[in-house]
Amino acid sequence: MSDGFDLVLTGRDPKKMAASVRQLETIAGGSRVFGVCSDLRDPRDTEALFDQALAHLPHIDCLVINSGHMAYGTVEDLSDDLWCQAFEMLLMSAVRLVRRALPHMRERGNGDIVFITGAEAREPSAHLVLASTFRSAIANMAKILARSAAKDNVRVNVVAPGYFDTGRVRARVDALASERNISRAEAMKTIAGDNPLGRAGRANEIGELVGFICSRKAEFLNGTTIVIDGGKSAGFI
C-alpha cells in the first residue's frame, strides 16, 4: 500500500475480513481499503465481487489472485471429492476472476494480473499433490495469458512463495511443537527446512514484490514466474 494502491480484499470469513481491513487501514496512508465477502467457488460471487469493487473504485488496475489452502496427502490418499474441491478452489476460481477482469483491462489498455501460487508449482512436493498439480496449471495458464493479453498492454505474472510466517504456517508450527514436544523455534526450523537464509519469509515481502510487479518499474516484466523462497528451491529455471 506504500505504492498508493486502493485495495479491495475478498474472503469467505466476515470476521477475518474485517480484521484484515482494520489492520491494513492502520498502514494505508492515503489509500482506501474495502472488504467484500465472497466464496470464489461460486460464479455468482465472482460477479458480485467485481460489481462491488467497481462501485468503490473507478477501474481495476491490478488483479492479485491468491486462493485457499488445500488438503495434504499423496495421490493414493486423496479422494475424488478433494480433487474436485481443489480444482474449484485453486484453478476455476482463478479462471473466473481473469475472465471477469481481463475484458475491463483490455478496454482500458492497461493492467496487471498477478497469480500467487507456491514454490511447489515449479518444484512439486509428494505431500502437496493438490497444490503442486493445480498451481502448476495456473502458471501454464498465466504464460498463455501473458502472450495473448500483451497486445492490449496487460501483463500477467506469477509469484511463487515458499514458507512464509503467516497465520496458517504459525498454526502448523504450534501443532508440530505440541506433537513433538519441541520449542516453537525448533518447529519453525523443521517446517521451513534447510532454507539458505535460515528463516521463513515475512508476509510483507510478498506484498512488496507484488507492488513492484504492478509498478511502472516493471512494465517489461511479463509471462514470468518469480519464486520467492529464500533460495530453498533446488531448480534454477
Backbone as a ProteinNet text record, in pm:
[ID]
protein_1_A
[PRIMARY]
MSDGFDLVLTGRDPKKMAASVRQLETIAGGSRVFGVCSDLRDPRDTEALFDQALAHLPHIDCLVINSGHMAYGTVEDLSDDLWCQAFEMLLMSAVRLVRRALPHMRERGNGDIVFITGAEAREPSAHLVLASTFRSAIANMAKILARSAAKDNVRVNVVAPGYFDTGRVRARVDALASERNISRAEAMKTIAGDNPLGRAGRANEIGELVGFICSRKAEFLNGTTIVIDGGKSAGFI
[TERTIARY]
81.2	0	85	213.1	303.8	317.3	272.8	278.3	157	62.2	-51.1	-172.7	-177.7	-293.3	-410.3	-531.5	-652.3	-672.9	-734.9	-736.3	-875.7	-917	-1038.5	-996.8	-1025.3	-994.4	-1118.4	-1098.1	-1211.2	-1171.6	-1269.8	-1250.3	-1385.3	-1386.7	-1514.1	-1558	-1463.8	-1493.8	-1510.2	-1631.2	-1653	-1565.3	-1543.9	-1463.7	-1318	-1263.8	-1125.1	-1111.3	-1213.4	-1211.6	-1207.7	-1295	-1299.5	-1167.9	-1108.5	-980.2	-870	-869.1	-767.5	-781.9	-905.8	-929.2	-880.5	-913.9	-870	-717.5	-653.7	-507.2	-444.7	-497.6	-442	-470.3	-583.5	-615.6	-515	-451.3	-352.5	-225.7	-201.3	-80.5	-114.6	-242	-288.7	-241.6	-208.7	-175.3	-296.9	-279.6	-391.5	-471.8	-434.7	-506	-633.3	-727.9	-853.5	-853	-918.8	-926.8	-1073	-1117.5	-1254.4	-1250.5	-1346.4	-1359	-1490.2	-1484	-1603.8	-1601.2	-1699.6	-1705.2	-1759.3	-1688.7	-1734.2	-1668.6	-1734.7	-1681.3	-1656.9	-1532.2	-1499.5	-1516.6	-1560.4	-1601.6	-1738.7	-1808	-1941.7	-1931.5	-1963.6	-1952.7	-2031.8	-2143.8	-2224.6	-2148.9	-2070.1	-1992.3	-1881.5	-1826.5	-1724.9	-1784.2	-1902.4	-1969.2	-1999.5	-2050.8	-2084.9	-1960.8	-1849.3	-1724.1	-1683	-1686.9	-1645.4	-1744.7	-1872.1	-1971.4	-1944.4	-1915.1	-1889.8	-1756	-1655.2	-1525.2	-1538.9	-1613.1	-1628.4	-1725.8	-1802.6	-1883.6	-1796.6	-1685.8	-1593.7	-1485.4	-1442.9	-1327.6	-1367.3	-1301.8	-1336.5	-1296.7	-1192.1	-1146	-1053.7	-1016.7	-928.3	-795.5	-690.4	-556.7	-486.3	-505.4	-431.8	-527.1	-510.3	-582.5	-478.8	-484.7	-392.3	-474.4	-442.3	-522.9	-443.4	-499.5	-433.1	-539.3	-566.4	-673.3	-620.9	-701.7	-702.9	-600	-603.8	-516.2	-588.7	-516.3	-575.4	-520.4	-590.4	-551.4	-414.7	-341.3	-216.8	-249.5	-158.7	-177	-109.1	-101.1	-40.1	-148.9	-108.5	-204.8	-295.5	-237.5	-316.3	-415.1	-380.7	-463	-583.2	-572.3	-669.9	-793.6	-909.9	-1036.2	-1073.4	-1167.7	-1219.2	-1276.9	-1344	-1405.2	-1299.6	-1186.6	-1079.3	-1018.1	-1004.9	-954.1	-1049.1	-1179.9	-1277.7	-1278.9	-1266.5	-1260	-1138.5	-1024.6	-902.5	-915.1	-977.1	-999	-1079.9	-1187.7	-1272.4	-1201.8	-1138.1	-1079	-956.4	-866.8	-740	-747	-803.4	-796.6	-917.7	-1038	-1154.7	-1183.7	-1153.8	-1172.5	-1083.6	-960.9	-868.7	-917.3	-966.1	-1017.9	-1132.5	-1224.5	-1341.2	-1301	-1205.6	-1159.9	-1096.6	-1013.6	-948.9	-1052.7	-1145.2	-1248.1	-1329.4	-1345.2	-1421.8	-1336.8	-1210.3	-1125.6	-1060	-1024.2	-942.8	-1011.4	-1139.7	-1202.7	-1198.6	-1216.3	-1209.3	-1070.7	-966.6	-829.3	-796.8	-842.2	-818.3	-881.4	-1002.3	-1072.7	-998.8	-940	-865.5	-725.9	-676.9	-543.7	-431.6	-461	-356.9	-404.4	-310.6	-346.3	-239	-245.7	-156.7	-239.2	-209.1	-266.9	-151.8	-161.5	-57.1	-121.9	-75.5	-120	-21.1	-70.6	12.5	-7.2	96.8	83.9	164.1	274.8	360.7	483.1	589.9	713.2	691.5	589.2	561.3	509.4	469	429.7	548.5	669.4	791.5	867.2	853.7	926	826.8	758.2	646.5	687	589.9	608.8	520	574.3	499.4	377.3	379.5	267.1	183	217.1	135.9	85.7	26.4	-11.3	-114.1	-216.7	-321.2	-265.7	-191.7	-133.2	-34.6	50.4	150.4	83.5	-22.1	-89.6	-159.1	-242.3	-325.1	-249.5	-150.2	-73.6	22	69.1	148.1	57.8	-68.3	-164.3	-187.8	-195.4	-212.5	-92.6	27.6	148.1	146.8	99.3	88	-16.9	-130.9	-234.7	-183.5	-106.4	-52	38.3	117.2	206.9	127	19.6	-66.6	-131.7	-185.5	-249.8	-152	-28.9	70.9	95.2	94.9	119.5	-2.1	-121.4	-241	-285.4	-259.6	-306.6	-208.6	-86.1	18.3	-15.6	-86.1	-117.5	-207.3	-276.2	-359.4	-292.6	-160.4	-81.2	-124.3	-166.1	-198.1	-89.8	-25.8	84.2	35.5	87	45.5	170.1	179.7	296.2	253	346.4	320.8	424.6	379.3	468.5	450.1	560	555.6	630.9	560.5	628.5	661.8	766.8	794.6	722.8	788.3	726.3	737.3	622	614.8	548.6	585.8	534.4	394.6	297.7	157.9	79.2	-46.9	-130.7	-139.3	-151.4	-162.8	-35.5	79.1	206.3	227.7	189.3	204.5	120.9	2	-81.6	-12.8	50.1	124.3	243	310.1	425.1	380.2	270.1	219.7	181.7	116.1	75.3	196.7	298.5	418.6	494.6	503.1	572	504.6	371.1	297	312.9	304	312.3	448.1	555.9	691.2	754	678.2	728.7	861.3	861.7	979.7	940.6	1040.5	1011.2	950.7	885.5	828.3	936.1	1050.9	1161.7	1210.9	1219.5	1262.6	1159.7	1031.7	926.1	928.3	947.6	956.1	1074.5	1186.9	1304.9	1278.4	1205.4	1171.3	1083	983.2	889	954.4	1030.3	1095.5	1203.7	1253.6	1353	1488.2	1569.2	1708.2	1715.4	1645.8	1646.7	1781.7	1844.7	1975.7	1975.8	1862.4	1856.2	1822.8	1792.6	1773.4	1645	1543.3	1416.8	1304.7	1181.8	1066.9	1055.6	980.6	960.5	864.2	864	770.5	662.9	539.5	427.4	445.1	500.4	515.8	612.7	700.8	795.9	724.6	616.3	535.7	465.6	407.3	337.6	427.8	549.8	643.5	681.9	696	726.8	610.3	488.4	370.8	357.2	382.6	378.1	476.6	596.3	696.1	647.5	594	547.7	440	354.3	243.7	281.2	407	450.4	507.9	531.6	590.3	734.5	797.4	935	945	832	834.4	748.1	737.1	646.8	688.8	814.9	860.3	860.8	811.4	804.4	671	674.3	551.3	575.9	480.1	490.1	594.8	626.8	736	682.3	742.5	716.8	836.9	812.6	919	902.6	1000.3	999.8	1061.4	988.9	1038.6	1038.6	1151	1159.2	1293.3	1368.6	1497.1	1604.8	1579.2	1678.4	1664.9	1551.8	1537.3	1519.5	1447.5	1423.9	1554.9	1562.1	1685.9	1695.7	1580.5	1582.4	1638.8	1687.7	1743.3	1675.6	1571.6	1499.5	1360.9
-120.1	0	125.7	109.5	224	273.4	189.7	229.2	311.6	332.8	419.6	351.5	219	147.3	154.4	179.1	147.1	-3.6	-63	-208.8	-260.9	-362.8	-437.9	-580	-622	-757.5	-843.8	-974.3	-1065.2	-1191.5	-1253.2	-1377.3	-1427.1	-1548.6	-1610	-1579	-1545.2	-1529.2	-1380.5	-1336.1	-1192.6	-1137.6	-1215.5	-1166.9	-1148.2	-1246.7	-1234.4	-1119.5	-1103.9	-995.2	-859.7	-841.9	-714.4	-687.5	-793	-776.5	-737	-798.5	-765.4	-621.8	-579.7	-441.3	-343.7	-371.2	-281.8	-275.4	-390.6	-394.3	-313.4	-329.1	-257	-107.5	-71.7	71	144.4	73.1	137.9	175.8	114	144.6	200.6	233.7	269.3	405.5	495.5	630.4	692.9	737.1	796.6	696.7	569.4	467.1	423.2	374.2	324.2	171.8	111.8	-34.1	-74.3	-166.8	-217.1	-369	-424.7	-569.5	-616.6	-723.1	-781.7	-931.5	-981.8	-1125.3	-1200.1	-1305.1	-1385.7	-1522.4	-1618.9	-1754	-1773.1	-1769	-1766.6	-1901.9	-2001.5	-2126.7	-2111.1	-2003.5	-1976.6	-1867.8	-1898.2	-1797.9	-1670.6	-1682.9	-1563.9	-1469.6	-1527.4	-1443.3	-1368.5	-1430.4	-1361.7	-1237.8	-1253	-1138.5	-1029.8	-1071.5	-974.1	-901.7	-973.9	-912.6	-798.9	-823.1	-718.8	-603.4	-634.6	-526.6	-435.3	-495	-414.4	-341	-407.6	-341	-216.2	-228.2	-114.1	-9.9	-46.6	54.1	140.7	83.2	157.2	231	171.2	222.7	255.4	353.1	388.1	281.5	206.1	100	6.9	-103.5	-202.3	-201.2	-161.9	-160	-293.9	-359	-481.8	-584.8	-708.4	-821.2	-916.2	-937.3	-1028.7	-1145.4	-1265.3	-1384.5	-1476.2	-1498.9	-1584.4	-1666.8	-1788.6	-1866.5	-1983.5	-2020.1	-2113.5	-2222.4	-2278.4	-2387.8	-2519.2	-2616.9	-2747.2	-2855.1	-2968	-3079.3	-3134.4	-3181.8	-3252.6	-3398	-3464.1	-3605.9	-3645.7	-3775.1	-3829.9	-3858.5	-3892.5	-3925.1	-4039.1	-4139.9	-4255.6	-4220.2	-4123	-4090.7	-4003.4	-3918.1	-3810.9	-3860.3	-3827	-3872.3	-3788.5	-3840.3	-3764.1	-3630	-3631.5	-3508.7	-3402.1	-3442.2	-3346.3	-3292.8	-3378.9	-3332.7	-3229.3	-3256.4	-3162.5	-3030.4	-3037.9	-2915.3	-2830.4	-2896.3	-2823.5	-2761.8	-2835.4	-2784.2	-2654.8	-2654.9	-2536.1	-2422.2	-2455.2	-2350.8	-2287.4	-2369.7	-2316.7	-2273.9	-2358.7	-2331.3	-2254.2	-2307.3	-2243	-2106	-2086.3	-1951.9	-1851.4	-1892.5	-1804.3	-1779.1	-1884.3	-1870	-1768.6	-1779.9	-1690.2	-1545.9	-1526.7	-1390.7	-1326.3	-1402	-1349.1	-1320.2	-1412.4	-1396.1	-1269.2	-1231.1	-1110.2	-983.7	-991.8	-871.5	-837.5	-938.3	-913.4	-824.2	-844	-752.1	-606.6	-584.7	-449.8	-390	-469	-420.3	-399.2	-490	-473.9	-343.9	-318.2	-197.9	-71.3	-74.2	42.1	51.7	-59.9	-60	-64.5	-123.2	-131.5	-222	-292.5	-372.4	-473.7	-521.9	-627.8	-735.7	-860.2	-975.5	-1052.5	-1076.3	-1149.9	-1267.4	-1386.8	-1506.8	-1538.8	-1558	-1606.9	-1757.9	-1833.5	-1979.6	-2037.1	-2101.9	-2158.7	-2216.5	-2230.8	-2285.4	-2424.9	-2496.3	-2631.9	-2631.4	-2515.4	-2507.3	-2532.4	-2501.8	-2523.5	-2648.2	-2682.4	-2796.6	-2878.6	-2975.8	-3045	-3115.5	-3122.6	-3190.3	-3313.2	-3424.3	-3550	-3540.5	-3451.2	-3440	-3314.7	-3239.5	-3124.1	-3147	-3264.5	-3306.8	-3212.7	-3177.1	-3090.6	-2953.5	-2894.3	-2762.5	-2769.2	-2872.5	-2885.1	-2896.6	-2976.6	-3001.6	-2876.5	-2816.4	-2706.2	-2574.1	-2555.5	-2431.1	-2432.8	-2549.9	-2554.6	-2528.9	-2572.4	-2541.9	-2391.5	-2323.8	-2178	-2110.4	-2158.3	-2099.4	-2115.1	-2230.1	-2250.6	-2158.2	-2145.7	-2054.8	-1911.5	-1872.9	-1737.1	-1710.2	-1809.6	-1793.1	-1771.3	-1847.1	-1831.4	-1693.2	-1653.4	-1522.1	-1408.5	-1424.3	-1318.2	-1288	-1391	-1371.2	-1310.6	-1354.8	-1307.3	-1168.4	-1133.9	-1005.3	-891.4	-924.5	-821.3	-715.3	-755	-658	-545.2	-569.8	-466.2	-406.1	-426.8	-369.3	-422.1	-547.9	-616.2	-720.4	-711.9	-801.7	-906.6	-1027.6	-1138.7	-1207.4	-1217.1	-1279.2	-1365.4	-1445.4	-1537.9	-1514.9	-1511.5	-1510.8	-1643.8	-1714.8	-1849.2	-1850.5	-1828.5	-1822.6	-1960.6	-1964.6	-2081.3	-2065.2	-2107.1	-2094.9	-1952	-1897.9	-1763	-1767.7	-1673.5	-1669	-1607.4	-1687.9	-1646.4	-1720.2	-1684.3	-1749.9	-1899.5	-1941.4	-2084.3	-2158.8	-2101.2	-2165.4	-2163.4	-2053.8	-2048.1	-2155.8	-2184	-2291	-2426.4	-2448.4	-2573	-2581.9	-2469.8	-2467	-2502.9	-2443.1	-2471.1	-2618.4	-2672.9	-2813.7	-2906.1	-2874.9	-2958.3	-2948.9	-2828.6	-2810.6	-2892.3	-2892.5	-2969.5	-3119.5	-3160.2	-3302.4	-3362.4	-3288	-3340.2	-3292.3	-3209.7	-3155.1	-3081.5	-2994	-2913.3	-2766.2	-2679.7	-2536.3	-2489.3	-2373.1	-2315.3	-2284.3	-2235.9	-2203.7	-2328.9	-2440.7	-2566.3	-2615	-2599.3	-2641.4	-2558.3	-2427.3	-2341.2	-2380.4	-2412.7	-2453.7	-2583.3	-2675.1	-2801.9	-2778.4	-2691.5	-2666.1	-2586	-2483.6	-2400.9	-2478.2	-2584.5	-2669	-2602.5	-2655.5	-2608.3	-2483	-2378.8	-2254.9	-2185.8	-2149.4	-2084.1	-1958.1	-1887	-1766.2	-1795.8	-1922.5	-1962.6	-1915.6	-1883.3	-1835.4	-1853.5	-1838.8	-1829.7	-1686.6	-1670.4	-1536.5	-1455.2	-1324.5	-1233.4	-1192.6	-1187.1	-1162.8	-1034.4	-930.5	-803.3	-815.3	-917.2	-934.4	-977	-1053.1	-1086.8	-961	-885.1	-762.8	-665.1	-651.7	-558.8	-606.2	-738.1	-791.3	-768.2	-795.7	-773.9	-625.8	-538.3	-394.5	-354	-412.8	-384.5	-433.1	-556	-612.9	-524.6	-466.9	-384.8	-238.1	-205.6	-66.5	-38.6	87.8	126.4	77.8	46.6	-2.8	-140	-211.8	-349.2	-364.3	-258.5	-262.1	-361.4	-405.1	-501.2	-644.1	-662	-794.5	-857.5	-969.8	-1032.6	-1181.2	-1263.7	-1407.1	-1476.5	-1419.2	-1469.1	-1525.9	-1636	-1688.3	-1656.2	-1582.2	-1544.5	-1625.8	-1710.4	-1788.3	-1702.7	-1686.8	-1609.9	-1704	-1770.8	-1873.4	-1874.4	-1764.9	-1758.8	-1845.5	-1896.2	-1980.7	-2128.1	-2169.5	-2309.4	-2403.6	-2359	-2447	-2484.7	-2610.3	-2658.2	-2619.1	-2598.9	-2568.6	-2431	-2413.7	-2283.7	-2227.1	-2289.7	-2240.4	-2194.2
0	0	0	29.7	21.8	-121.6	-219.1	-359.5	-400.5	-307.9	-336.1	-393.9	-389.9	-442.8	-345.4	-396.1	-321.6	-332.9	-231.5	-222.4	-193.2	-268.6	-238.5	-203.8	-80.9	-35.2	-44.6	-65	-57.5	16.6	78.8	152.4	199.4	254.7	292.1	434.8	521.9	664	697.8	733.7	760.1	872.2	978.5	1091.2	1050.4	979.4	933.2	834.2	749.9	652.6	722.7	821.1	893.8	965.8	1024	1094	996.9	878.4	778	729.9	708.6	665.4	771.7	898.1	1006.6	1015.2	1001.5	1009.1	896.2	775.3	661.1	669	726.3	738.9	827.1	918.6	1006.1	931.3	815.8	738.2	600.8	580.7	446.5	399.4	490.7	447.4	381.1	257.4	184.9	104.3	108.9	31.9	103.1	23.8	79.1	76.8	176.1	186.1	200.5	116.1	121.1	133.4	203.7	215.9	156.8	76.7	15.9	44.4	117.7	146.5	25.2	-14.2	-127.1	-122.1	-182.9	-199.2	-348	-388.1	-530.8	-598.6	-523.7	-587.6	-652.9	-618.3	-671.3	-778.3	-904.5	-1011.3	-982.4	-911.9	-880.8	-787.9	-697.6	-606.5	-680	-783.5	-863.7	-929.2	-987.2	-1049.4	-946.5	-831.1	-726.8	-675.4	-665.4	-620.1	-712.1	-842.3	-936.6	-939	-927.6	-921.6	-802.5	-686.6	-566.8	-575.2	-632.7	-648.1	-734.4	-844	-934.4	-879.8	-777.4	-708.4	-617.5	-569	-482	-560.9	-673.2	-747.4	-890.5	-953.2	-1090.8	-1192.1	-1162.3	-1251.2	-1173.9	-1238.3	-1175.9	-1250.3	-1181.4	-1241	-1227.1	-1112.4	-1081.8	-1022	-1064.5	-1006	-947.7	-816.6	-749	-696.3	-742.5	-711.9	-619.5	-502.2	-403.2	-334.3	-383.9	-324.9	-248.3	-155.7	-47.6	-34.8	80.8	122.4	97.7	44	14.8	108	112.3	199.1	158.6	258.7	232.4	199.7	129.4	101	-27.8	-48.9	-169.8	-272.6	-393.6	-498.8	-453.8	-387.1	-343.3	-232.9	-149.6	-32.2	-63.8	-163.4	-182.8	-257.4	-203.9	-262.9	-384.9	-463.3	-577.5	-531.8	-416.8	-366	-337.6	-279.2	-251.4	-380.5	-480.9	-610.7	-671.5	-663	-719.6	-643.3	-510.5	-430.9	-470	-487.7	-524.3	-663.2	-754.5	-890.1	-886.1	-807.2	-797.1	-723.7	-610.7	-526.8	-591.2	-644	-693.8	-839.4	-924.5	-1068.3	-1119.7	-1097.2	-1157.5	-1097.2	-969.3	-912.6	-984.6	-1016.5	-1089	-1231.5	-1297.2	-1433.6	-1436.1	-1341.3	-1339.7	-1311.9	-1221	-1191.5	-1314.6	-1383.6	-1504.1	-1611.6	-1627.9	-1730.6	-1707.5	-1581.6	-1549.5	-1560.2	-1518.9	-1513.5	-1646.6	-1723.5	-1842.4	-1945.5	-1977.5	-2073.5	-2026.9	-1897.3	-1839.6	-1861.8	-1837.9	-1855.3	-2003	-2087.7	-2232.8	-2283.1	-2238.6	-2284.4	-2241.8	-2121.4	-2071.6	-2132.8	-2188.8	-2248.2	-2147.5	-2029.6	-1926.8	-1813.5	-1751.9	-1634.6	-1600.7	-1478.5	-1431	-1363.7	-1397.3	-1328.8	-1265.7	-1136.2	-1064.6	-992.8	-1024.1	-954.4	-843	-720.7	-611.4	-605.7	-632.8	-633.8	-517.2	-544.6	-441.8	-508.7	-432.9	-490	-546	-493	-542.5	-685.9	-737.9	-878.8	-970.2	-922.9	-1000.7	-956.4	-828	-771.9	-689.7	-752.8	-687.6	-558.5	-467.4	-339.3	-334.1	-284.2	-278.8	-188.4	-89.4	3.9	-20	-122.7	-162.4	-304.9	-324.5	-459.9	-521	-445	-499.7	-534.9	-442.9	-469.3	-584.8	-586.7	-693.2	-829.6	-837	-965.1	-1017.2	-934.8	-984.3	-990.7	-904.9	-914.1	-1032.5	-1072.4	-1195.8	-1316.4	-1308.2	-1415.4	-1425.7	-1311.2	-1311.5	-1376.3	-1345.3	-1405.1	-1556.6	-1605.4	-1750	-1810.4	-1743	-1791.3	-1795.7	-1693.9	-1689.4	-1809.1	-1847.2	-1961.9	-2090.3	-2105.5	-2223.4	-2223.6	-2108.2	-2097.7	-2124.5	-2075.3	-2092.2	-2239.4	-2320.9	-2464.5	-2534.1	-2494	-2564.7	-2518.8	-2392.5	-2339.3	-2362.9	-2399.1	-2410.4	-2514.8	-2619.7	-2725.7	-2674.9	-2563.3	-2501.6	-2378.1	-2367.2	-2257.9	-2120.4	-2118.1	-1992	-1967.4	-1852.1	-1817.8	-1718.3	-1732.4	-1646	-1591.9	-1460.7	-1397.2	-1279.2	-1229.9	-1119.1	-1010.3	-886.2	-770.1	-698.4	-676.6	-618	-485.4	-372.9	-243.2	-187.8	-106.7	-24	109	218.6	351	403	441.9	497.2	634.1	718.3	854.9	854.1	811.9	805.4	913.6	930	1029.8	1009	883.2	853.9	891.9	856.7	890.9	1041.8	1107.6	1253.9	1321.5	1268.2	1324.2	1308.2	1193.2	1172.5	1266.9	1288.2	1379.8	1520.9	1566.6	1701.3	1716	1613.5	1619.1	1624.2	1543.6	1541.1	1672.7	1728.9	1856.8	1966.1	1966.4	2065.8	2043.4	1917.5	1883.5	1919.9	1895.4	1917.4	2047.9	2121.7	2247.7	2227.1	2127.7	2097.8	2104.1	2100.3	2105.9	1974	1980.2	1858.5	1756.3	1803.6	1713	1641.4	1715.3	1653.3	1552.3	1586.6	1494.7	1367.1	1380	1262	1175.4	1238.8	1163.1	1088.3	1150.9	1086.3	964.8	979.7	870.7	758.6	794.5	692.3	619.2	682.3	616.8	607.7	519.5	507.9	420.6	463.4	386.2	400.7	289.8	298.8	384.5	391.2	473.1	619.1	648.6	787.4	851.4	772.1	828.6	727.5	777.3	687.7	636.2	528.6	474.4	558.8	536.6	603.5	503	548.7	457.2	377.3	440.2	368.9	251.7	255.3	145.1	17.2	30.7	-87	-137.9	-46.2	-86.1	-158.2	-110.5	-174.3	-313.9	-330.3	-463.2	-558.9	-512.6	-597.7	-632.7	-535.2	-563	-670.5	-666.4	-770.2	-906.7	-911.4	-1038.4	-1101.1	-1017.9	-1068.2	-1087.4	-1067.5	-1079.7	-1218.6	-1246.8	-1375.2	-1387.6	-1274.3	-1278.1	-1343.5	-1351.6	-1403.3	-1527.9	-1607.6	-1722.3	-1830.5	-1829.1	-1930.2	-1875.7	-1754.5	-1692.5	-1729.3	-1799	-1847	-1870.6	-1826.7	-1850.1	-1765.5	-1650.9	-1567.7	-1436.8	-1390.7	-1256.9	-1169.2	-1061.5	-968.5	-841	-812.1	-687.9	-577.9	-467.6	-353.4	-232.7	-212.2	-107.7	-35.8	-45.4	22.8	-38.3	-159.4	-225.8	-194.6	-132.9	-92.3	-210.7	-314.5	-429.3	-495.6	-537.6	-599.4	-746.5	-812.7	-955.6	-985.4	-1107.5	-1146.7	-1269.5	-1319.9	-1437.8	-1394.8
[MASK]
+++++++++++++++++++++++++++++++++++++++++++++++++++++++++++++++++++++++++++++++++++++++++++++++++++++++++++++++++++++++++++++++++++++++++++++++++++++++++++++++++++++++++++++++++++++++++++++++++++++++++++++++++++++++++++++++++++++++++++++

